[in-house]
Amino acid sequence: MMSNSRRDIKNMMLTAILATVLLSACSLIDDELGGKKTDFKLDYELRLVTNMTTEIRTQLSTQMEVGLAHTLRQHLGGIFTDYAHDVNLSFYDTTGDSLRLQHDQHIMDANQQSYTLYLPMRQYMHLAVANVVNNPVVSLTNDERCHLSRLELAVGSSPADTIDSHTTGLFTARQPVEVLEGVDQTFNVHLYMANCAAALIIDPRGHDISSLKVYTTGFASQFNICDSSYVFADRDPVVRTKMVTSPDDNKVCYYSVNLPSREPMYTRSVIETEDFLGEPGREDLWSFSAVMTDNEGKTTKTDLTLKEPLRAGQLKIVTGYVTDDGAIKTDDVTVGVSVSLDWHKGGSYEPEL
């Protein structure tokens, strides 16, 4: 039978061996994560590149439209703004399966902000997303891995659903970051807008438009943050518009905030210049659908289609007027018009979910 002293010596030896193994494992983990840690500074700034002011001034230019222009500018001011409420910061491995190594979330409440982080010295791919918290239509998903991280319709929605308009302007950035030892480092990260808006201004011309409903469609359902590319579903989501009126103007505005449309060549990155002029495609890229039912239950549906892309940071305004048969017409020759009279008699337009 082993004596107590021999048993104690054996336990001490096992403890020493175990401690050595644990220290080696910790050293190996440190090596894998880049070894020593150091702090570095990141300066974040939102860069708002938009044509909102120019578009409103151009399309609502008469004295009678001043009130509606002011109201629309107020409603979209919280979308087209270089102000971030929340920021989501992720740092990813640049090898293997691009696993996230560090995750930080902050309430920024500013146009620009600086954060000092303490991370192992190594190379990272950094992704930043702003203003997701207060936008229930959109979710940040699969963000544990860099190449899968994306913005998409919130859980519970599908691309074929009729969805509400976005409630915030979404901003994103991507930037390689290499953390070095013994060097004071500051990285400047610029976030650019990822969504946009479309507005239909309607002159009732004396007609009752209390039953009028307007939708937009033809937009992306996902945005890949790492390569700033948009993904389109087989069936584009249909977006409910919001109505804006002004007591000084008899015209009514219906607008939606959404992800961009397809490009004629079906690819597009986040816009980082003020040039929103795009070559029209041969095919219709996105559209408004206006549905109105008269007192006799007759429903008229008008599709207003556009071949010019709607891009990130852009506002596009289309103007039109109501005809005697309940259709919406426009004098803009670049907008296609298709009217279905007595469409779905007695019903209202709510796309199938």
LOVEXNU-543195 format. One line per 2 residues: their letters; for each residue x, y, z of C-alpha. Coordinates in steps of 0.001 Angstrom, whole numbers, padded with zeros to 6 digits. Example, Ala and Ser with C-alpha at 12.3 -4.5 7.8 and 13.67 -1.06 7.14 Angstrom:
// LOVEXNU-543195
as> 012300:-004500:007800  013670:-001060:007140
END
This chain:
// LOVEXNU-543195
mm> 000000:000000:000000  001344:003428:-001072
sn> 002416:005661:001821  000993:009141:002227
sr> 004341:010777:001472  004773:008874:-001792
rd> 001185:009654:-002741  001779:013346:-002080
ik> 004935:013332:-004218  003067:011654:-007076
nm> 000221:014188:-006874  002714:017041:-006924
ml> 004372:015603:-010036  001009:015189:-011800
ta> 000076:018764:-010907  003352:020065:-012309
il> 002888:018108:-015534  -000690:019362:-015901
at> 000395:022956:-015324  003077:022609:-017999
vl> 000546:021260:-020481  -001879:024081:-019736
ls> 000811:026725:-020118  001863:025229:-023431
ac> -001741:025218:-024639  -002201:028853:-023635
sl> 001021:029747:-025412  -000202:027938:-028527
id> -003521:029814:-028411  -001681:033112:-028017
de> 000474:032238:-031019  -002604:031406:-033075
lg> -004285:034679:-032130  -001253:036773:-032914
gk> 000736:036591:-029675  001050:039841:-027710
kt> -001797:042285:-027552  -001575:046003:-028203
df> -003981:048899:-028455  -004791:050905:-031551
kl> -007269:053586:-032523  -010079:053533:-035071
dy> -011699:056745:-036266  -015177:056182:-037735
el> -016948:058689:-039956  -020213:058419:-041859
rl> -019952:059687:-045429  -023379:060634:-046750
vt> -023352:060731:-050541  -026868:061542:-051715
nm> -028856:063534:-054240  -031839:064086:-051912
tt> -031659:067876:-051780  -031101:068215:-055519
ei> -033879:065767:-056414  -036464:067450:-054176
rt> -035478:070906:-055430  -035726:069738:-059050
ql> -038973:067766:-058880  -040854:070007:-056417
st> -039839:073400:-057754  -043035:075457:-057976
qm> -044298:077821:-055310  -047310:075544:-054746
ev> -045000:072592:-053998  -042854:074288:-051353
gl> -044882:072880:-048472  -044766:069295:-049738
ah> -041039:069611:-050474  -040420:070753:-046905
tl> -042521:067926:-045438  -040837:065256:-047570
rq> -037417:066602:-046644  -038354:066333:-042967
hl> -039566:062734:-043347  -036460:061635:-045233
gg> -034093:063681:-043087  -033767:060791:-040654
if> -032885:058430:-043517  -030458:060530:-045547
td> -028353:061599:-042588  -024709:061170:-041665
ya> -025692:060413:-038072  -025193:056969:-036566
hd> -027135:055777:-033559  -025487:052362:-033192
vn> -022404:050705:-034671  -021546:047015:-034886
ls> -017800:046315:-035256  -016344:042928:-036210
fy> -012743:041814:-036776  -012182:038626:-038746
dt> -009423:036131:-039427  -007992:036656:-042908
tg> -007295:032956:-043394  -009364:029793:-043254
ds> -013098:030278:-042869  -012866:034016:-041975
lr> -014020:033436:-038388  -014774:036491:-036247
lq> -012080:037091:-033617  -013402:040256:-031983
hd> -016862:041821:-031729  -017751:045255:-030338
qh> -021055:047147:-030245  -021455:050785:-029301
im> -024061:053514:-029158  -022356:056129:-031289
da> -024960:058930:-031524  -022708:061040:-033716
nq> -021401:061606:-037218  -017920:060490:-036223
qs> -016385:058728:-033243  -013098:057212:-032152
yt> -012625:053918:-030332  -009466:052413:-028877
ly> -009341:048613:-029062  -006944:046134:-027486
lp> -006315:043168:-029785  -003627:040569:-030554
mr> -001137:041709:-033170  -002084:040228:-036519
qy> -003959:040942:-039755  -007738:041353:-039668
mh> -010555:042109:-042054  -012757:044665:-040363
la> -016481:045133:-041096  -018607:047910:-039611
va> -022384:048388:-039781  -024398:051344:-038468
nv> -028084:051986:-037691  -029437:048418:-037627
vn> -030862:048458:-034089  -033806:050765:-034877
np> -034568:049261:-038288  -036929:046316:-037671
vv> -037218:045510:-041383  -033539:044537:-041691
sl> -031306:042171:-039703  -027551:041645:-039579
tn> -027074:037889:-040065  -024286:035305:-040368
de> -021835:037860:-039020  -019728:035202:-037262
rc> -017860:034819:-040568  -016656:037666:-042736
hl> -017606:036302:-046149  -021136:035395:-044956
sr> -021974:038590:-043050  -024939:040375:-044609
le> -027943:042624:-044162  -031218:040963:-045086
la> -034933:041062:-044477  -035685:040535:-040809
vg> -036407:037077:-039453  -040018:036169:-040165
ss> -040008:037778:-043598  -039324:036187:-046936
pa> -038334:037857:-050215  -041887:037360:-051494
dt> -043487:039143:-048528  -044991:042603:-048553
id> -042722:044488:-046169  -042626:047892:-044530
sh> -040281:050646:-045555  -036873:050892:-043843
tt> -036819:053228:-040854  -033114:054181:-040840
gl> -030349:054932:-043267  -028003:051918:-043211
ft> -024242:052471:-043415  -021446:049919:-043840
ar> -017674:049730:-044240  -015009:047125:-044884
qp> -011293:047601:-044324  -008146:045465:-043857
ve> -006449:046147:-040524  -002954:044990:-039527
vl> -002138:045508:-035853  001620:045990:-035326
eg> 003789:045962:-032198  005321:049167:-030902
vd> 003578:051400:-033456  000962:054069:-032703
qt> -001731:053184:-035206  -004891:054985:-036212
fn> -007211:053577:-038861  -009740:055814:-040607
vh> -012940:053933:-041425  -015501:055566:-043732
ly> -019039:054197:-043711  -021235:054668:-046783
ma> -024986:054359:-047219  -026389:051001:-048355
nc> -030097:051791:-048888  -032085:054373:-050864
aa> -035570:055814:-051409  -038238:056205:-054096
al> -041142:058664:-054072  -044272:059030:-056199
ii> -045879:062506:-056174  -049530:062412:-057270
dp> -051802:065295:-058239  -055403:064100:-057580
rg> -056866:066688:-059970  -060101:066701:-058034
hd> -060467:062922:-057723  -060999:061080:-054457
is> -057774:059170:-053677  -058662:058068:-050141
sl> -058509:054406:-051245  -055198:054763:-053090
kv> -052415:052375:-052083  -048916:052541:-053528
yt> -046174:049900:-053437  -042653:049678:-054828
tg> -040757:046603:-055992  -037676:045485:-057901
fa> -035171:045832:-055076  -032507:043634:-053500
sq> -033355:041415:-050537  -029790:041098:-049156
fn> -026547:043054:-048989  -023202:041265:-048612
ic> -021077:043500:-046415  -017628:042093:-047188
ds> -017747:042813:-050931  -020590:045400:-050872
sy> -022731:043446:-053332  -026505:043098:-053492
vf> -028455:039848:-053776  -031816:039580:-055553
ad> -034427:036917:-054865  -036450:035077:-057488
rd> -039418:037154:-056345  -038556:040693:-055350
pv> -039953:041967:-052042  -042891:044364:-052324
vr> -042507:047481:-050158  -045400:049421:-048644
tk> -045012:053162:-049104  -045611:055860:-046520
mv> -047919:058765:-047345  -046843:062379:-046919
ts> -049133:065395:-047342  -048884:069133:-046842
pd> -051738:071514:-045931  -050315:074012:-048427
dn> -050434:071637:-051409  -053138:069362:-052795
kv> -050544:066878:-054055  -049765:063682:-052127
cy> -046437:061870:-051831  -045930:058129:-051350
ys> -042370:057054:-050551  -040486:053899:-049624
vn> -036992:053290:-048266  -035391:050053:-049426
lp> -032277:048414:-050794  -031231:049411:-054346
sr> -032546:048043:-057614  -030698:045886:-060097
ep> -028178:047487:-062397  -028557:046894:-066134
my> -025550:044565:-065854  -026938:043082:-062572
tr> -023986:044117:-060432  -023446:047183:-058327
sv> -021324:048263:-055371  -022114:050925:-052791
ie> -022003:054365:-054434  -019170:056538:-053111
te> -019524:059446:-055574  -022291:061950:-056238
df> -022887:060649:-059771  -026232:058871:-059675
lg> -026738:059019:-063429  -027004:055502:-064785
ep> -027425:054218:-068284  -030977:052877:-068671
gr> -031289:049150:-069183  -033342:047503:-071870
ed> -035464:045834:-069216  -037596:047316:-066440
lw> -035501:047447:-063260  -037995:048598:-060616
sf> -041505:050027:-060371  -044339:051672:-058481
sa> -047735:049954:-058310  -050679:052270:-057588
vm> -054056:050689:-056822  -057270:052654:-056398
td> -060856:051508:-055861  -063788:053803:-056640
ne> -067158:054046:-054891  -068628:051352:-057138
gk> -065943:048834:-056155  -064036:049129:-059417
tt> -060288:048768:-058919  -057692:050262:-061241
kt> -054044:049223:-060997  -051255:051276:-062559
dl> -047661:050073:-062876  -045051:052787:-063364
tl> -041806:051133:-064449  -038284:052520:-064655
ke> -035293:051328:-066623  -032797:053547:-064766
pl> -031289:051964:-061645  -032031:053197:-058129
ra> -028753:053222:-056255  -027520:053366:-052670
gq> -027819:056879:-051267  -030183:057967:-054037
lk> -033676:059442:-053958  -035757:059133:-057118
iv> -038982:061141:-057449  -041612:060397:-060096
tg> -044541:062781:-060569  -047958:061863:-061915
yv> -051667:062676:-061864  -054990:060831:-061551
td> -057168:060350:-064630  -060947:059971:-064781
dg> -060696:056170:-064932  -058589:056008:-061739
ai> -055259:055434:-063474  -052016:057269:-062724
kt> -050355:058978:-065675  -047040:060828:-065904
dd> -045461:063253:-068326  -042041:061710:-067733
vt> -041230:059912:-070988  -038599:057753:-069245
vg> -041287:056089:-067102  -043346:053263:-068558
vs> -047057:053144:-067719  -049271:050052:-067714
vs> -052914:050309:-066625  -055264:047467:-065680
ld> -058874:048663:-065522  -061374:046847:-063323
wh> -058442:044958:-061858  -059469:042402:-059214
kg> -062920:043898:-058893  -064019:044773:-055371
gs> -060642:044011:-053810  -057568:045841:-052712
ye> -053979:045252:-053727  -052043:043299:-051112
pe> -049531:040908:-052723  -049603:037325:-051576
l> -047316:036483:-048677
END
